[in-house]
Amino acid sequence: MHNPTFDPIAYWQWRYRIGGTSGAGSRGRLAAFKAEIVNGVIAANHIRSVIDLGCGDGVQMSMIGADAEGPHYLGVDVSPDALAMCLAVASGNRRFLLYEDFVAAAPAHKADLAISMDVIYHLTDDAVYHRYLDDLFACAERMVLIYASNINAIPRDTHVRHRCFTDTINHRFPDWRLAAMQPNRFKFDPTQPEQTSFADFYLFAPTSIETLITMPILEPSP
């Protein structure tokens, strides 16, 4: 059963403080797959600015818009230790903010594209989950790209709670639509939990935007 006392913010602050990482999903072939999709969306839609809400330890961040001509990037995280890791490897048009400072400055921070990767299923508390989605969609001017599971399930891991977030978005943000979806190239395999994932990509756009929203379509893994 879900543990109602679990605090996801405290958990991630503690995890990074003791030298932990963002996990297997931000490394190896999963990280390469995610970067391929994000960079493809950036290129295809001429994205000039990105806000990454939950940027983690910087490994995945370093693979997004990495060239000098890449978009302006703002990474946001709850952990000062994670942001320090990001700063250690950052280059180009990159800035970083603590989540609390980002929220305090709202609505000052806006971007063409808001990204959420491997975050939503870690938000086990309902209030934190809804507040995060509010912040995510409030800072996006053209698109929101989410990489997460999209089912309702509570596994044994206390720091994971799967949610059908598309239902939540349909209810809370009627002015946004699901424009595209990209299944994971490496679908979850319990025999390879470090190299596969239950997350897929979902790209949202305002209903008022009539321009074509494109996403790379990839072949499934062999």
C-alpha positions as CSV (number, residue, x, y, z in Angstrom):
1,M,0.0,0.0,0.0
2,H,1.1,3.6,-0.7
3,N,3.0,5.1,2.2
4,P,1.3,8.5,2.9
5,T,4.2,9.7,5.0
6,F,6.8,9.4,2.2
7,D,8.2,12.8,1.2
8,P,9.6,12.7,-2.3
9,I,11.3,16.1,-2.0
10,A,13.2,15.0,1.2
11,Y,14.0,11.7,-0.4
12,W,15.7,13.2,-3.5
13,Q,17.5,15.8,-1.4
14,W,18.8,13.0,0.8
15,R,19.7,10.7,-2.2
16,Y,21.8,13.3,-3.9
17,R,23.4,14.5,-0.6
18,I,24.8,11.1,0.1
19,G,26.3,10.8,-3.4
20,G,23.4,9.1,-5.2
21,T,22.5,9.6,-8.8
22,S,19.3,10.2,-10.9
23,G,19.3,6.5,-11.6
24,A,19.7,4.1,-14.5
25,G,17.2,5.9,-16.6
26,S,19.6,8.8,-17.1
27,R,22.5,6.6,-18.2
28,G,23.4,4.2,-21.0
29,R,21.0,3.4,-23.8
30,L,17.9,4.8,-22.0
31,A,19.7,8.2,-21.7
32,A,20.7,8.1,-25.4
33,F,17.1,7.3,-26.4
34,K,15.7,10.1,-24.3
35,A,18.2,12.6,-25.7
36,E,17.4,11.5,-29.2
37,I,13.7,12.2,-28.7
38,V,14.2,15.5,-26.9
39,N,16.8,16.8,-29.4
40,G,14.5,15.7,-32.2
41,V,11.6,17.7,-30.9
42,I,13.8,20.7,-30.3
43,A,15.1,20.6,-33.9
44,A,11.8,19.8,-35.6
45,N,9.9,22.5,-33.8
46,H,12.6,25.2,-33.8
47,I,12.6,25.4,-30.0
48,R,14.6,28.4,-28.7
49,S,14.2,27.9,-24.9
50,V,13.7,24.9,-22.6
51,I,12.8,24.5,-18.9
52,D,13.7,21.1,-17.5
53,L,11.6,20.6,-14.4
54,G,13.5,18.0,-12.4
55,C,16.9,18.1,-14.2
56,G,18.6,15.7,-11.7
57,D,22.3,15.1,-11.6
58,G,23.3,16.6,-15.0
59,V,24.1,13.4,-16.9
60,Q,20.9,13.6,-19.0
61,M,21.0,17.4,-19.1
62,S,24.4,17.3,-20.7
63,M,23.0,15.4,-23.7
64,I,20.2,17.9,-24.4
65,G,20.8,20.7,-26.9
66,A,24.5,20.2,-26.2
67,D,25.9,22.2,-29.2
68,A,26.7,25.9,-29.0
69,E,23.6,26.7,-31.1
70,G,21.3,24.8,-28.7
71,P,18.3,26.5,-27.0
72,H,18.5,28.5,-23.8
73,Y,18.2,25.9,-21.1
74,L,16.9,26.3,-17.5
75,G,17.3,23.3,-15.2
76,V,15.2,23.1,-12.1
77,D,15.5,20.7,-9.2
78,V,14.6,20.4,-5.5
79,S,18.2,19.4,-4.6
80,P,21.1,21.9,-4.3
81,D,23.4,18.9,-4.6
82,A,21.9,17.9,-7.9
83,L,22.3,21.4,-9.2
84,A,25.9,21.5,-8.1
85,M,26.5,18.3,-10.2
86,C,24.8,20.0,-13.2
87,L,26.9,23.1,-12.9
88,A,30.1,20.9,-12.8
89,V,29.3,19.6,-16.3
90,A,27.3,22.5,-17.8
91,S,28.2,24.3,-20.9
92,G,26.5,26.6,-23.4
93,N,23.3,28.5,-22.7
94,R,22.5,26.9,-19.4
95,R,21.2,28.1,-16.1
96,F,19.9,26.3,-13.0
97,L,17.5,27.1,-10.2
98,L,16.2,25.5,-7.0
99,Y,12.6,24.5,-7.4
100,E,11.5,26.7,-4.5
101,D,13.2,29.7,-6.1
102,F,11.7,28.9,-9.5
103,V,8.2,28.8,-8.0
104,A,8.8,32.0,-6.0
105,A,9.7,33.8,-9.2
106,A,6.7,32.6,-11.2
107,P,5.5,33.6,-13.7
108,A,8.9,35.1,-14.6
109,H,10.3,31.9,-16.1
110,K,8.8,30.8,-19.4
111,A,10.1,28.7,-22.3
112,D,9.0,27.3,-25.6
113,L,9.3,23.8,-24.3
114,A,8.8,22.5,-20.7
115,I,10.3,19.0,-20.1
116,S,9.5,16.4,-17.4
117,M,11.5,13.2,-17.5
118,D,11.3,10.4,-15.0
119,V,9.6,12.7,-12.4
120,I,5.9,12.2,-12.3
121,Y,6.0,8.6,-11.1
122,H,8.1,9.7,-8.2
123,L,5.5,12.2,-7.0
124,T,3.7,9.9,-4.5
125,D,1.8,12.7,-2.7
126,D,-1.3,13.9,-4.5
127,A,-0.8,17.6,-3.6
128,V,2.8,17.6,-4.7
129,Y,1.8,15.8,-8.0
130,H,-0.9,18.3,-8.8
131,R,1.3,21.3,-7.9
132,Y,4.1,20.0,-10.1
133,L,1.8,19.6,-13.1
134,D,0.5,23.2,-12.5
135,D,4.1,24.5,-12.5
136,L,5.0,22.4,-15.6
137,F,2.2,23.7,-17.7
138,A,2.4,27.3,-16.4
139,C,6.0,27.7,-17.6
140,A,5.4,26.2,-21.1
141,E,4.5,28.6,-24.0
142,R,4.4,26.2,-26.9
143,M,4.8,22.6,-25.8
144,V,5.1,20.2,-22.8
145,L,7.1,17.0,-23.2
146,I,6.6,14.3,-20.6
147,Y,8.5,11.0,-20.2
148,A,6.7,8.9,-17.6
149,S,4.5,5.8,-17.1
150,N,0.8,6.4,-17.7
151,I,-1.0,3.8,-15.7
152,N,-2.5,3.8,-12.2
153,A,-0.5,1.4,-10.0
154,I,1.3,1.4,-6.7
155,P,4.4,-0.8,-6.7
156,R,6.3,-1.9,-3.6
157,D,9.0,0.8,-4.0
158,T,8.0,3.6,-1.6
159,H,9.4,6.3,-3.9
160,V,7.3,5.2,-6.9
161,R,3.6,5.7,-7.7
162,H,2.4,5.2,-11.3
163,R,-0.3,7.6,-12.4
164,C,-2.5,7.9,-15.5
165,F,-1.3,11.5,-15.9
166,T,-3.0,12.1,-19.2
167,D,-6.4,11.8,-17.5
168,T,-5.2,14.4,-15.0
169,I,-4.1,16.7,-17.7
170,N,-7.3,16.4,-19.7
171,H,-9.2,17.4,-16.5
172,R,-6.9,20.2,-15.2
173,F,-5.7,21.7,-18.5
174,P,-8.5,21.6,-21.0
175,D,-6.7,24.2,-23.2
176,W,-3.9,21.6,-23.9
177,R,-4.1,18.5,-26.1
178,L,-2.0,15.4,-26.5
179,A,-0.3,16.1,-29.9
180,A,2.0,13.1,-30.2
181,M,3.2,10.0,-28.3
182,Q,6.4,8.0,-28.8
183,P,6.6,4.5,-27.2
184,N,9.8,3.6,-25.5
185,R,12.3,1.8,-27.7
186,F,13.3,-0.3,-24.7
187,K,10.0,-1.4,-23.1
188,F,10.2,-2.6,-19.5
189,D,11.6,-6.1,-19.1
190,P,11.8,-7.3,-15.5
191,T,14.9,-9.3,-16.4
192,Q,16.7,-6.1,-17.4
193,P,15.3,-3.4,-15.1
194,E,18.4,-1.2,-15.4
195,Q,18.3,-1.1,-19.2
196,T,14.5,-0.9,-19.9
197,S,11.7,1.5,-18.7
198,F,8.0,1.7,-18.2
199,A,8.0,5.3,-19.4
200,D,7.0,6.6,-22.8
201,F,7.1,10.1,-24.3
202,Y,4.0,12.3,-24.5
203,L,4.0,15.7,-26.3
204,F,1.3,18.3,-25.4
205,A,0.5,21.5,-27.2
206,P,-2.2,24.2,-26.6
207,T,-5.4,23.6,-28.4
208,S,-5.1,27.1,-29.9
209,I,-1.9,26.2,-31.8
210,E,-2.7,25.0,-35.3
211,T,0.8,24.5,-36.5
212,L,2.1,21.0,-37.0
213,I,3.8,19.6,-33.9
214,T,6.3,17.0,-34.9
215,M,8.1,14.3,-32.9
216,P,10.7,11.8,-34.2
217,I,9.1,8.4,-34.9
218,L,11.6,5.6,-34.0
219,E,11.8,2.0,-34.8
220,P,11.2,-0.4,-31.9
221,S,14.2,-2.2,-30.4
222,P,15.0,-5.5,-32.1
